[in-house]
Amino acid sequence: MSFTVAIVGRPNVGKSTLFNRLVGKRLALVDDTPGVTRDRRMADAKIGDIRFEVIDTAGLEESASGSLETRMRDQTGLAVQEADISFFVIDARAGVVPADKSFASMLRKAGKKVILVANKVEGNKGDSGYYESFAMGFGDPVPISAEHGEGMIDLRDALVEQLGEEIAFGGDAVELPLEVPEDDGSFDEEEEYTYDNSRPLRIAVVGRPNAGKSTLINKLIGEDRLLTGPEAGITRDSISVDWQWQGRTIKLHDTAGMRRRSRVTEKLEKLSVADGKRAVQYAEVVIIVFDATMPFEKQDMHIVDQVIREGRAPVIAFNKWDLIENRQKHLQELHEKAERLLPQVKGLLCVPVSAETGKDLDKLMQAVLDVHVVWNRRIPTARLNRWLESVQYHHPPPAVAGRRIRLKYISQPKSRPPTFSIMASRPDALPTSYTRYLMNQLREDFDLYSTPIRIYIRSSDNPFAKKKRR
């Protein structure tokens, strides 16, 4: 992008609403509760013919040193320093309050370009606050309504005036697409599939509150990009971070901690959990962070089951490993519990790490790449049908009501996760135990461990079954 814009201001003035308007999507959580946004969120935005990168920031509040609000304020200060220009948003209906004046002074000290934006001017209720904002000393304020999209052209003209046409209309950088294309059926199943390690990889990090998800991402990327602290539930939005690991483009998604559904009563927490679930749906690999000091809680099992049902490639990270004393014995117990309590995926990859010290994070990323290779694996149809013939020879399907069930044909219509379709003479009569046997044999013979796989038993339709004889 040609330049970067930071949206700053006190809580509940409409910064996230303006962010969503500029991006064209409802990426940031929006609620009437002040202080919803905590982490910096970046995205590509545009106003008319101008394209740029925009940063949504936490609301600026006066607070005591060392508190969560102070850490949020520091993150906002970093966003202002990184950006080329800032949108200083005020609530025109409330007018200029002392907090606005306090942080206007902070923006002046930063020495960056600022555009004063008077939000919520729809109707006549914001007129007095709009005229009052002229005294802030940032030039003519731009009246907008982020909720209704009013005043966007004026905001675009203010950007061009402040930055100049050369910067405002600068050439956009060519970026790699982060969306992974779906299978279009054009794959030649008689050729061996070759894994493409140049594709961007999308990873979601999920887990219970205070398991160390944000700390893990900060240590991976090597900077304090996300808010962390001893308080549980700091993260609310699903924040995406672009990263390069060994030359591979990776998009990391930090998510809010997921508690039991019965304990989630507030509207804001429900929105946060729903945002995290959407991140899982669009991810390829999901890192489930367990607290190694108290692993395999009921909620941990529920989160892993959700990831597997969604068909994503799971990797378990046992965090806070630096707090464990008898590590070898504890690790053996954890692997045994994972195999016993999570039978949905055989060979589930589990890596002990310490997000605080950075121990074994390379092993975690290698496990992510390994499971991603298996998750993308495709098997030629000829090999599958030779395998099916051999399996039926050694262990034929049972006879039901005196009639033998015949498995005629198998194919893999898609990967991600590996999905198989088997044509059978009577699919409804095939016992679940035999389907489970086929799934276990597929894992063993084609090395499909550590990822969910799906098998669909279908009937081969006879096109002449409903036609009458002449």
Sine and cosine of phi, psi and omega as CSV:
sin_phi,cos_phi,sin_psi,cos_psi,sin_omega,cos_omega
0.00,0.00,0.43,-0.90,-0.09,-1.00
-0.96,0.26,-0.53,0.85,0.01,-1.00
-0.40,-0.92,0.13,-0.99,-0.07,-1.00
-0.81,-0.58,0.66,-0.75,0.00,-1.00
-0.86,-0.50,0.75,-0.67,0.10,-0.99
-0.96,-0.27,0.73,-0.68,0.05,-1.00
-0.98,-0.18,0.89,-0.45,-0.07,-1.00
-0.79,-0.61,0.28,-0.96,0.01,-1.00
0.44,-0.90,0.13,-0.99,0.01,-1.00
-0.96,0.28,0.18,-0.98,-0.07,-1.00
-0.89,0.46,0.55,-0.84,0.18,-0.98
0.91,0.41,0.56,0.83,0.10,-1.00
-0.98,-0.21,-0.07,1.00,0.06,-1.00
0.97,-0.25,0.43,0.90,-0.02,-1.00
-0.91,0.41,-0.73,0.68,-0.02,-1.00
-0.93,0.38,-0.55,0.84,0.07,-1.00
-0.90,0.44,-0.67,0.74,0.06,-1.00
-0.91,0.41,-0.63,0.77,0.05,-1.00
-0.85,0.53,-0.76,0.66,0.01,-1.00
-0.88,0.47,-0.60,0.80,0.01,-1.00
-0.91,0.41,-0.67,0.74,-0.02,-1.00
-0.94,0.34,-0.60,0.80,-0.03,-1.00
-0.98,0.22,-0.51,0.86,-0.03,-1.00
1.00,0.04,0.17,0.98,0.02,-1.00
-0.62,-0.79,0.36,-0.93,0.07,-1.00
-1.00,0.03,0.95,0.32,-0.01,-1.00
-0.99,0.14,-0.71,0.71,-0.06,-1.00
-1.00,0.05,0.61,-0.79,0.07,-1.00
-0.93,0.37,0.69,-0.72,-0.01,-1.00
-0.80,-0.60,0.79,-0.62,0.02,-1.00
-0.46,-0.89,0.34,-0.94,0.01,-1.00
-0.94,0.33,-0.28,0.96,0.00,-1.00
-0.94,0.35,0.77,-0.64,0.05,-1.00
-0.92,0.39,0.54,-0.84,0.09,-1.00
0.98,0.19,0.49,0.87,0.01,-1.00
-0.92,0.39,-0.74,0.67,-0.03,-1.00
-0.98,0.20,0.72,-0.69,0.03,-1.00
-0.81,-0.59,-0.71,0.70,0.00,-1.00
-1.00,0.00,0.37,-0.93,0.14,-0.99
-0.96,0.29,0.74,-0.68,0.06,-1.00
-0.86,-0.50,0.77,-0.63,0.00,-1.00
-0.92,-0.40,0.55,-0.83,0.04,-1.00
-0.32,-0.95,0.30,-0.95,0.07,-1.00
-0.99,0.14,0.72,-0.70,-0.07,-1.00
-0.71,-0.70,0.18,-0.98,0.07,-1.00
-0.41,-0.91,0.51,-0.86,0.18,-0.98
-0.78,-0.62,0.95,-0.30,-0.05,-1.00
0.89,0.45,-0.89,-0.45,-0.05,-1.00
-0.99,-0.17,0.20,0.98,0.01,-1.00
-0.96,-0.28,0.78,-0.62,0.02,-1.00
-0.90,-0.44,0.64,-0.77,-0.04,-1.00
-0.34,-0.94,0.05,-1.00,0.09,-1.00
-0.97,-0.25,0.71,-0.71,-0.05,-1.00
-0.88,-0.48,0.57,-0.82,0.00,-1.00
-0.86,-0.51,0.85,-0.53,0.12,-0.99
-1.00,-0.01,0.71,-0.70,-0.09,-1.00
-0.83,-0.56,0.21,-0.98,0.05,-1.00
-0.97,0.26,0.45,-0.89,0.06,-1.00
-0.92,0.40,0.70,-0.71,-0.05,-1.00
-0.98,0.20,0.81,-0.58,0.01,-1.00
-0.72,-0.70,0.54,-0.84,0.14,-0.99
-0.97,0.24,0.72,-0.69,-0.07,-1.00
-0.41,-0.91,0.19,-0.98,0.02,-1.00
-0.97,0.25,0.43,-0.90,-0.02,-1.00
-0.91,0.42,0.67,-0.74,0.05,-1.00
1.00,0.03,-0.09,1.00,-0.03,-1.00
-0.99,0.14,0.15,-0.99,0.04,-1.00
-0.88,0.48,-0.64,0.77,0.00,-1.00
-0.88,0.47,-0.59,0.81,0.03,-1.00
-0.91,0.42,-0.67,0.74,0.02,-1.00
-0.91,0.41,-0.59,0.81,0.08,-1.00
-0.90,0.43,-0.65,0.76,0.02,-1.00
-0.89,0.45,-0.63,0.77,0.03,-1.00
-0.89,0.45,-0.64,0.77,0.04,-1.00
-0.89,0.46,-0.64,0.77,0.05,-1.00
-0.90,0.44,-0.65,0.76,0.05,-1.00
-0.88,0.48,-0.61,0.79,0.06,-1.00
-0.90,0.43,-0.63,0.77,0.01,-1.00
-0.90,0.44,-0.64,0.77,0.02,-1.00
-0.90,0.44,-0.65,0.76,0.00,-1.00
-0.92,0.38,-0.59,0.81,-0.02,-1.00
-0.96,0.28,-0.49,0.87,-0.12,-0.99
-0.99,0.16,0.40,-0.92,0.09,-1.00
-0.99,0.13,-0.47,0.88,-0.03,-1.00
-0.43,-0.90,0.45,-0.89,-0.03,-1.00
-0.86,-0.51,0.63,-0.78,0.21,-0.98
-1.00,-0.07,0.94,-0.33,0.04,-1.00
-1.00,-0.02,0.96,-0.27,-0.14,-0.99
-1.00,-0.10,0.75,-0.66,0.13,-0.99
-0.83,-0.55,0.35,-0.94,0.04,-1.00
-1.00,-0.01,0.95,-0.32,-0.06,-1.00
-0.92,0.40,-0.46,0.89,-0.01,-1.00
-0.96,0.30,-0.56,0.83,0.02,-1.00
-1.00,0.09,-0.34,0.94,-0.04,-1.00
0.99,0.15,-0.11,-0.99,0.00,-1.00
-0.99,0.11,0.88,-0.47,-0.02,-1.00
-0.96,-0.26,0.25,-0.97,0.00,-1.00
-0.82,0.57,-0.56,0.83,0.02,-1.00
-0.90,0.44,-0.59,0.81,0.05,-1.00
-0.89,0.46,-0.68,0.73,-0.01,-1.00
-0.92,0.40,-0.60,0.80,-0.02,-1.00
-0.89,0.45,-0.70,0.71,-0.05,-1.00
-1.00,0.08,-0.27,0.96,0.19,-0.98
-0.90,0.43,-0.60,0.80,0.06,-1.00
-0.90,0.43,-0.62,0.79,0.03,-1.00
-0.90,0.44,-0.65,0.76,0.01,-1.00
-0.92,0.40,-0.58,0.81,0.04,-1.00
-0.91,0.42,-0.66,0.75,0.01,-1.00
-0.90,0.43,-0.51,0.86,0.00,-1.00
-0.92,0.40,-0.41,0.91,0.06,-1.00
0.96,0.29,0.33,0.94,0.01,-1.00
-0.99,-0.17,0.31,-0.95,0.05,-1.00
-0.95,0.32,0.62,-0.79,-0.08,-1.00
-0.71,-0.70,0.68,-0.73,0.18,-0.98
-0.91,-0.41,0.86,-0.52,0.02,-1.00
-0.99,0.16,0.83,-0.56,-0.06,-1.00
-0.90,-0.45,0.87,-0.48,0.05,-1.00
-1.00,-0.10,0.97,-0.25,-0.07,-1.00
-1.00,0.00,0.27,-0.96,0.06,-1.00
0.90,0.44,0.72,0.70,0.01,-1.00
-0.99,-0.14,0.16,0.99,0.02,-1.00
-0.89,0.46,0.64,-0.77,-0.09,-1.00
0.97,0.23,-0.42,-0.91,-0.04,-1.00
-0.94,-0.33,0.01,1.00,-0.11,-0.99
-0.96,0.29,-0.37,0.93,-0.04,-1.00
-0.99,-0.13,0.10,0.99,-0.08,-1.00
-0.90,0.44,-0.71,0.70,-0.06,-1.00
-0.91,0.42,-0.66,0.75,0.02,-1.00
-0.92,0.38,-0.58,0.82,0.01,-1.00
-0.90,0.44,-0.74,0.68,-0.01,-1.00
-0.93,0.36,-0.53,0.85,0.04,-1.00
-0.91,0.42,-0.51,0.86,-0.08,-1.00
-0.95,0.31,-0.19,0.98,0.06,-1.00
-0.88,0.47,-0.45,0.89,-0.06,-1.00
-0.98,0.20,-0.02,1.00,-0.04,-1.00
-0.95,0.31,-0.38,0.93,0.05,-1.00
1.00,0.02,0.32,0.95,0.03,-1.00
-0.94,-0.34,0.40,0.92,-0.03,-1.00
0.99,0.11,-0.27,-0.96,-0.02,-1.00
-0.94,0.33,0.82,-0.57,0.06,-1.00
-0.95,0.33,0.45,-0.89,0.01,-1.00
-0.98,-0.19,0.92,-0.40,0.01,-1.00
-0.98,0.18,0.80,-0.60,0.01,-1.00
-0.63,-0.77,0.22,-0.98,0.24,-0.97
-0.77,-0.64,0.98,-0.19,-0.04,-1.00
-0.90,0.44,-0.53,0.85,-0.02,-1.00
-0.92,0.40,-0.64,0.77,-0.09,-1.00
-0.96,-0.29,-0.04,1.00,0.07,-1.00
0.98,0.19,0.32,0.95,-0.01,-1.00
-1.00,0.09,0.59,-0.81,0.10,-0.99
0.99,0.11,0.18,0.98,-0.03,-1.00
-0.93,0.37,-0.55,0.83,0.03,-1.00
-0.92,0.40,-0.64,0.77,0.05,-1.00
-0.90,0.43,-0.60,0.80,0.03,-1.00
-0.92,0.39,-0.61,0.79,0.05,-1.00
-0.90,0.44,-0.69,0.72,0.01,-1.00
-0.90,0.43,-0.60,0.80,0.02,-1.00
-0.91,0.41,-0.60,0.80,0.06,-1.00
-0.89,0.45,-0.71,0.70,0.00,-1.00
-0.89,0.45,-0.63,0.78,-0.01,-1.00
-0.92,0.39,-0.65,0.76,-0.05,-1.00
-0.97,0.25,-0.65,0.76,-0.11,-0.99
-1.00,-0.08,-0.40,0.92,-0.11,-0.99
1.00,0.00,0.46,-0.89,-0.08,-1.00
-0.92,0.40,-0.54,0.84,-0.05,-1.00
-0.89,0.45,-0.67,0.75,0.02,-1.00
-0.98,0.18,-0.70,0.72,-0.07,-1.00
-0.88,0.47,-0.60,0.80,-0.04,-1.00
-0.95,-0.30,0.42,0.91,0.00,-1.00
-0.89,0.45,0.37,-0.93,-0.03,-1.00
-0.92,0.40,0.64,-0.77,0.03,-1.00
-0.98,0.18,0.59,-0.80,0.08,-1.00
-0.96,0.28,0.59,-0.81,0.03,-1.00
-0.98,0.19,0.82,-0.57,-0.06,-1.00
-0.90,-0.43,0.50,-0.87,0.08,-1.00
-0.95,0.30,0.65,-0.76,0.02,-1.00
-0.94,0.35,0.73,-0.69,0.01,-1.00
-1.00,-0.06,-0.25,0.97,0.09,-1.00
-0.98,0.20,0.76,-0.65,-0.01,-1.00
-1.00,0.00,0.82,-0.58,-0.06,-1.00
-0.91,0.41,0.57,-0.82,0.05,-1.00
-0.98,0.21,0.33,-0.94,0.05,-1.00
-0.92,0.39,0.75,-0.67,-0.02,-1.00
-0.96,-0.27,0.12,0.99,0.03,-1.00
0.99,0.14,0.03,1.00,-0.04,-1.00
-1.00,0.01,0.06,1.00,-0.04,-1.00
-0.95,0.31,0.74,-0.68,0.03,-1.00
-0.99,0.15,0.96,-0.28,-0.14,-0.99
-0.96,0.29,-0.14,0.99,0.02,-1.00
-1.00,0.03,-0.08,1.00,0.04,-1.00
-0.96,-0.27,0.57,-0.82,0.03,-1.00
-0.93,0.37,0.66,-0.75,-0.01,-1.00
-0.98,0.21,0.70,-0.71,0.05,-1.00
-0.94,-0.35,0.83,-0.56,-0.04,-1.00
-0.94,0.34,0.75,-0.67,-0.01,-1.00
-0.99,-0.15,0.97,-0.23,-0.04,-1.00
-1.00,0.04,0.17,0.98,0.06,-1.00
-0.99,-0.11,-0.16,0.99,0.01,-1.00
-0.94,0.33,0.58,-0.81,0.12,-0.99
-0.88,0.47,0.55,-0.83,-0.06,-1.00
-0.89,-0.46,0.76,-0.65,-0.02,-1.00
-0.95,-0.30,0.85,-0.52,-0.07,-1.00
-0.83,-0.55,0.74,-0.68,0.12,-0.99
-0.95,-0.33,0.64,-0.77,0.02,-1.00
-0.92,-0.40,0.89,-0.46,-0.07,-1.00
-0.79,-0.61,0.19,-0.98,0.03,-1.00
0.37,-0.93,0.01,-1.00,0.05,-1.00
-0.95,0.32,0.28,-0.96,0.04,-1.00
-0.87,0.50,0.59,-0.81,0.07,-1.00
0.90,0.43,0.45,0.89,0.06,-1.00
-1.00,0.07,-0.25,0.97,0.03,-1.00
0.97,-0.26,0.46,0.89,-0.07,-1.00
-0.93,0.37,-0.76,0.65,-0.02,-1.00
-0.92,0.39,-0.62,0.79,0.05,-1.00
-0.89,0.46,-0.63,0.77,0.02,-1.00
-0.88,0.47,-0.72,0.70,-0.02,-1.00
-0.92,0.38,-0.66,0.75,0.04,-1.00
-0.86,0.51,-0.66,0.75,-0.02,-1.00
-0.95,0.33,-0.57,0.82,0.02,-1.00
-0.90,0.43,-0.73,0.69,-0.07,-1.00
-1.00,0.09,-0.21,0.98,0.08,-1.00
0.98,0.17,0.41,0.91,0.05,-1.00
-0.44,-0.90,0.36,-0.93,0.02,-1.00
-0.99,0.12,0.94,0.33,-0.07,-1.00
-0.99,0.16,-0.53,0.85,-0.07,-1.00
-0.90,-0.44,0.52,-0.86,0.03,-1.00
-0.93,0.37,0.71,-0.70,0.06,-1.00
-0.71,-0.71,0.27,-0.96,0.03,-1.00
0.25,-0.97,0.09,-1.00,-0.02,-1.00
-0.95,0.31,-0.29,0.96,-0.01,-1.00
-0.95,0.33,0.66,-0.75,0.05,-1.00
-0.99,0.13,0.59,-0.80,0.07,-1.00
0.98,0.20,0.52,0.86,0.02,-1.00
-0.92,0.38,-0.72,0.69,-0.03,-1.00
-0.96,0.27,0.73,-0.69,0.04,-1.00
-0.86,-0.50,-0.77,0.63,0.03,-1.00
-0.98,0.18,0.36,-0.93,0.20,-0.98
-1.00,0.08,0.97,-0.24,-0.12,-0.99
-0.99,-0.11,0.77,-0.64,0.04,-1.00
-0.98,-0.20,0.64,-0.76,-0.01,-1.00
-0.76,-0.65,0.81,-0.58,0.07,-1.00
-0.99,0.12,0.63,-0.78,-0.14,-0.99
-0.44,-0.90,0.44,-0.90,0.09,-1.00
-0.88,-0.48,0.79,-0.61,0.05,-1.00
-0.76,-0.65,0.92,-0.40,-0.03,-1.00
0.81,0.59,0.67,0.74,0.03,-1.00
0.99,0.17,0.02,1.00,-0.03,-1.00
-0.99,-0.15,0.76,-0.65,0.06,-1.00
-0.98,0.22,0.83,-0.56,-0.07,-1.00
-0.77,-0.64,0.68,-0.74,0.10,-1.00
-0.92,-0.40,0.94,-0.35,-0.02,-1.00
-1.00,-0.06,0.69,-0.72,0.04,-1.00
-0.89,-0.45,0.91,-0.42,0.14,-0.99
-1.00,0.05,0.66,-0.75,-0.07,-1.00
-0.81,-0.58,0.29,-0.96,0.05,-1.00
-0.96,0.29,0.50,-0.87,0.05,-1.00
-0.89,0.46,0.67,-0.74,-0.06,-1.00
-0.97,-0.23,0.91,-0.41,0.07,-1.00
-0.99,-0.10,0.06,-1.00,0.07,-1.00
-0.87,0.49,0.56,-0.83,-0.06,-1.00
-0.87,0.49,-0.56,0.83,-0.03,-1.00
-0.92,0.39,-0.41,0.91,-0.01,-1.00
-1.00,-0.02,-0.19,0.98,-0.01,-1.00
-1.00,0.00,0.98,-0.20,-0.05,-1.00
-0.91,-0.42,-0.51,0.86,-0.04,-1.00
-0.97,0.23,0.58,-0.82,-0.03,-1.00
-0.87,0.49,-0.65,0.76,-0.06,-1.00
-0.90,0.44,-0.65,0.76,0.02,-1.00
-0.93,0.37,-0.58,0.81,0.07,-1.00
-0.88,0.47,-0.65,0.76,0.04,-1.00
-0.91,0.43,-0.63,0.78,-0.01,-1.00
-0.90,0.43,-0.70,0.71,-0.01,-1.00
-0.91,0.41,-0.65,0.76,0.04,-1.00
-0.89,0.45,-0.61,0.80,0.05,-1.00
-0.90,0.44,-0.64,0.77,0.05,-1.00
-0.91,0.41,-0.61,0.79,0.03,-1.00
-0.92,0.40,-0.59,0.81,0.06,-1.00
-0.91,0.42,-0.61,0.80,0.05,-1.00
-0.88,0.47,-0.61,0.79,0.04,-1.00
-0.92,0.40,-0.65,0.76,-0.02,-1.00
-0.88,0.47,-0.59,0.81,-0.05,-1.00
-0.99,-0.11,0.02,1.00,0.03,-1.00
-1.00,0.09,0.27,-0.96,0.12,-0.99
-0.97,-0.23,-0.73,0.68,0.08,-1.00
-0.89,-0.46,0.67,-0.74,0.01,-1.00
-0.88,-0.48,0.85,-0.53,0.10,-1.00
-1.00,-0.04,0.91,-0.42,0.05,-1.00
-1.00,-0.10,0.91,-0.42,-0.08,-1.00
-1.00,0.01,0.87,-0.49,0.09,-1.00
-0.98,-0.20,0.57,-0.82,0.17,-0.98
-0.99,0.13,0.93,-0.37,-0.09,-1.00
-0.90,0.44,-0.35,0.94,0.00,-1.00
-0.98,0.20,-0.37,0.93,0.08,-1.00
-0.52,-0.86,0.94,0.33,-0.08,-1.00
-0.99,0.11,0.18,-0.98,0.11,-0.99
0.84,0.54,0.66,0.75,0.20,-0.98
-0.94,0.34,0.26,-0.96,-0.04,-1.00
-0.86,0.50,-0.61,0.79,0.01,-1.00
-0.93,0.37,-0.56,0.83,0.08,-1.00
-0.86,0.52,-0.71,0.70,0.01,-1.00
-0.88,0.47,-0.63,0.77,-0.02,-1.00
-0.92,0.40,-0.64,0.77,0.00,-1.00
-0.91,0.41,-0.71,0.71,0.02,-1.00
-0.88,0.47,-0.67,0.75,0.00,-1.00
-0.89,0.45,-0.63,0.78,0.05,-1.00
-0.88,0.47,-0.68,0.74,0.00,-1.00
-0.89,0.45,-0.68,0.73,-0.02,-1.00
-0.93,0.38,-0.67,0.74,0.03,-1.00
-0.89,0.46,-0.54,0.84,0.02,-1.00
-0.96,0.27,-0.24,0.97,0.03,-1.00
0.99,0.11,0.31,0.95,0.04,-1.00
-1.00,0.06,0.35,-0.94,0.01,-1.00
-0.99,0.12,0.90,-0.44,-0.09,-1.00
-1.00,-0.08,0.57,-0.82,0.16,-0.99
-0.68,-0.73,0.76,-0.65,0.00,-1.00
-0.99,-0.13,0.77,-0.64,0.06,-1.00
-0.92,-0.39,0.92,-0.39,0.07,-1.00
-0.99,0.13,0.99,-0.11,-0.07,-1.00
-0.99,0.12,0.20,-0.98,-0.02,-1.00
0.90,0.44,0.60,0.80,-0.02,-1.00
-0.93,0.36,-0.35,0.94,0.02,-1.00
-0.94,0.34,-0.24,0.97,0.02,-1.00
-1.00,-0.03,-0.08,1.00,-0.03,-1.00
-1.00,0.04,0.68,-0.74,-0.02,-1.00
-1.00,0.00,-0.93,0.36,-0.01,-1.00
-1.00,0.08,0.99,0.13,-0.20,-0.98
-0.95,0.33,-0.66,0.75,-0.06,-1.00
-0.89,0.46,-0.72,0.69,0.00,-1.00
-0.92,0.40,-0.66,0.75,-0.01,-1.00
-0.90,0.43,-0.65,0.76,0.01,-1.00
-0.90,0.43,-0.64,0.77,0.03,-1.00
-0.88,0.47,-0.65,0.76,0.03,-1.00
-0.92,0.40,-0.62,0.78,0.00,-1.00
-0.92,0.40,-0.66,0.75,0.04,-1.00
-0.90,0.43,-0.63,0.78,0.02,-1.00
-0.91,0.42,-0.65,0.76,0.02,-1.00
-0.92,0.39,-0.63,0.77,0.01,-1.00
-0.88,0.47,-0.65,0.76,0.00,-1.00
-0.94,0.35,-0.55,0.83,-0.06,-1.00
-1.00,0.09,-0.63,0.77,-0.10,-1.00
-1.00,-0.01,-0.30,0.96,0.00,-1.00
-0.83,-0.56,0.93,0.37,-0.05,-1.00
-0.98,0.21,-0.06,1.00,-0.04,-1.00
-0.90,0.44,-0.52,0.85,-0.01,-1.00
-0.79,-0.62,0.89,-0.45,0.03,-1.00
-0.98,0.22,0.65,-0.76,0.04,-1.00
0.95,0.31,0.55,0.84,-0.01,-1.00
-0.86,0.51,0.77,-0.64,-0.04,-1.00
-0.98,0.20,0.83,-0.56,-0.01,-1.00
-0.80,-0.60,0.82,-0.58,-0.08,-1.00
-0.81,-0.59,0.85,-0.53,0.11,-0.99
-0.98,0.21,0.77,-0.64,-0.03,-1.00
-0.66,-0.75,0.20,-0.98,0.14,-0.99
-0.74,-0.67,0.96,-0.29,0.01,-1.00
-0.93,0.37,-0.44,0.90,-0.02,-1.00
-0.94,0.33,-0.67,0.74,-0.04,-1.00
-0.98,-0.19,-0.24,0.97,-0.02,-1.00
0.99,0.12,0.22,0.97,-0.04,-1.00
-0.94,0.34,0.76,-0.65,0.13,-0.99
0.89,0.46,0.41,0.91,0.08,-1.00
-0.95,0.32,-0.47,0.88,0.09,-1.00
-0.90,0.43,-0.63,0.78,0.05,-1.00
-0.90,0.43,-0.60,0.80,0.03,-1.00
-0.89,0.45,-0.71,0.70,0.00,-1.00
-0.93,0.38,-0.55,0.83,0.07,-1.00
-0.92,0.40,-0.62,0.79,0.08,-1.00
-0.90,0.44,-0.60,0.80,0.04,-1.00
-0.88,0.47,-0.71,0.70,0.01,-1.00
-0.92,0.39,-0.62,0.79,-0.01,-1.00
-0.89,0.45,-0.72,0.69,-0.03,-1.00
-0.95,0.33,-0.47,0.88,0.04,-1.00
-0.93,0.36,-0.57,0.82,0.06,-1.00
-0.89,0.46,-0.72,0.69,0.00,-1.00
-0.91,0.41,-0.63,0.78,-0.03,-1.00
-0.89,0.45,-0.47,0.88,0.00,-1.00
-1.00,-0.07,-0.02,1.00,-0.15,-0.99
-0.92,0.39,0.65,-0.76,0.09,-1.00
-0.80,-0.59,0.59,-0.81,-0.07,-1.00
-0.88,-0.48,0.75,-0.66,0.01,-1.00
-0.86,0.52,0.55,-0.83,-0.06,-1.00
-0.89,0.46,-0.61,0.79,-0.01,-1.00
-0.88,0.47,-0.70,0.71,0.03,-1.00
-0.89,0.45,-0.65,0.76,-0.01,-1.00
-0.89,0.45,-0.65,0.76,-0.03,-1.00
-0.96,0.28,-0.54,0.84,0.15,-0.99
-0.90,0.43,-0.63,0.78,0.04,-1.00
-0.90,0.44,-0.70,0.72,-0.02,-1.00
-0.89,0.46,-0.64,0.77,0.03,-1.00
-0.90,0.44,-0.67,0.74,0.00,-1.00
-0.92,0.40,-0.66,0.75,-0.01,-1.00
-0.89,0.45,-0.68,0.74,0.01,-1.00
-0.93,0.37,-0.50,0.87,0.02,-1.00
-0.92,0.39,-0.69,0.73,-0.04,-1.00
-0.99,0.15,-0.51,0.86,-0.01,-1.00
-0.56,-0.83,1.00,0.09,-0.06,-1.00
-0.94,0.35,0.43,-0.90,0.06,-1.00
-0.88,0.47,0.51,-0.86,-0.03,-1.00
-0.94,0.34,0.40,-0.91,0.09,-1.00
-1.00,0.08,0.74,-0.67,0.01,-1.00
-0.89,-0.46,0.84,-0.55,-0.04,-1.00
0.84,0.54,0.60,0.80,0.06,-1.00
0.98,0.19,0.07,1.00,-0.02,-1.00
-0.88,-0.48,0.75,-0.66,-0.01,-1.00
-0.98,0.21,0.67,-0.74,0.06,-1.00
-1.00,0.01,0.77,-0.63,0.00,-1.00
-0.95,-0.30,0.78,-0.62,0.13,-0.99
-1.00,-0.10,0.91,-0.41,-0.19,-0.98
-1.00,-0.06,-0.60,0.80,-0.21,-0.98
-0.36,-0.93,0.55,-0.83,0.05,-1.00
-0.69,-0.72,0.58,-0.81,0.06,-1.00
-0.53,-0.85,0.28,-0.96,0.08,-1.00
-0.92,-0.40,1.00,-0.09,-0.05,-1.00
-0.93,0.36,-0.42,0.91,-0.01,-1.00
-0.38,-0.92,0.31,-0.95,0.16,-0.99
-0.92,-0.39,-0.20,-0.98,0.10,-0.99
0.87,0.50,0.86,0.51,-0.01,1.00
-1.00,0.08,0.20,-0.98,0.03,-1.00
-0.84,0.54,0.83,-0.56,-0.07,-1.00
-0.80,-0.60,0.75,-0.66,-0.09,-1.00
-0.84,-0.54,0.59,-0.81,0.02,-1.00
-0.85,-0.53,0.81,-0.58,-0.03,-1.00
-0.88,-0.47,0.79,-0.61,0.08,-1.00
-1.00,0.03,0.81,-0.58,-0.05,-1.00
-0.77,-0.64,0.37,-0.93,-0.01,-1.00
-0.95,0.31,-0.63,0.78,0.03,-1.00
-0.67,-0.74,0.99,0.14,-0.09,-1.00
-0.90,0.44,-0.54,0.84,-0.03,-1.00
-0.92,0.38,-0.44,0.90,-0.06,-1.00
-1.00,0.01,-0.14,0.99,-0.03,-1.00
-0.94,0.33,0.83,-0.56,-0.03,-1.00
-0.91,0.42,0.48,-0.88,0.03,-1.00
-0.89,0.45,-0.54,0.84,-0.01,-1.00
-0.89,0.45,-0.59,0.81,0.01,-1.00
-0.96,0.29,-0.58,0.81,0.09,-1.00
-0.89,0.46,-0.63,0.78,0.04,-1.00
-0.92,0.40,-0.59,0.81,0.06,-1.00
-0.90,0.44,-0.68,0.73,0.04,-1.00
-0.88,0.47,-0.65,0.76,0.00,-1.00
-0.90,0.44,-0.68,0.73,0.01,-1.00
-0.91,0.41,-0.60,0.80,0.02,-1.00
-0.94,0.35,-0.59,0.80,0.07,-1.00
-0.88,0.47,-0.69,0.72,0.03,-1.00
-0.87,0.49,-0.72,0.70,-0.10,-1.00
-0.94,0.33,-0.70,0.71,-0.12,-0.99
-0.98,0.18,-0.44,0.90,-0.04,-1.00
-0.89,-0.46,0.23,0.97,0.08,-1.00
0.82,0.57,0.82,0.57,0.00,-1.00
-0.97,-0.25,0.62,0.78,0.03,-1.00
-0.98,0.22,0.28,-0.96,0.13,-0.99
0.95,0.32,0.13,0.99,0.02,-1.00
-0.64,-0.77,0.53,-0.85,0.09,-1.00
-0.93,0.36,0.59,-0.81,0.12,-0.99
-0.78,-0.63,0.40,-0.92,-0.06,-1.00
-0.79,-0.62,0.64,-0.77,0.04,-1.00
-0.78,-0.62,0.77,-0.63,0.06,-1.00
-0.89,-0.45,0.82,-0.57,0.04,-1.00
-0.99,-0.14,0.86,-0.51,-0.06,-1.00
-0.83,-0.57,0.28,-0.96,0.06,-1.00
-0.99,-0.13,0.59,-0.81,0.07,-1.00
-1.00,0.03,0.94,-0.35,-0.09,-1.00
-0.94,0.35,0.67,-0.74,0.10,-1.00
-1.00,-0.05,0.91,-0.41,-0.07,-1.00
-0.91,0.41,-0.26,0.97,-0.04,-1.00
-0.96,-0.28,0.14,0.99,-0.11,-0.99
-0.90,0.43,-0.60,0.80,-0.08,-1.00
-1.00,-0.09,0.02,1.00,-0.01,-1.00
-1.00,0.03,0.65,-0.76,0.02,-1.00
-0.99,0.16,0.53,-0.85,0.09,-1.00
-0.96,0.28,0.57,-0.82,0.04,-1.00
-0.97,0.23,0.00,0.00,0.00,0.00
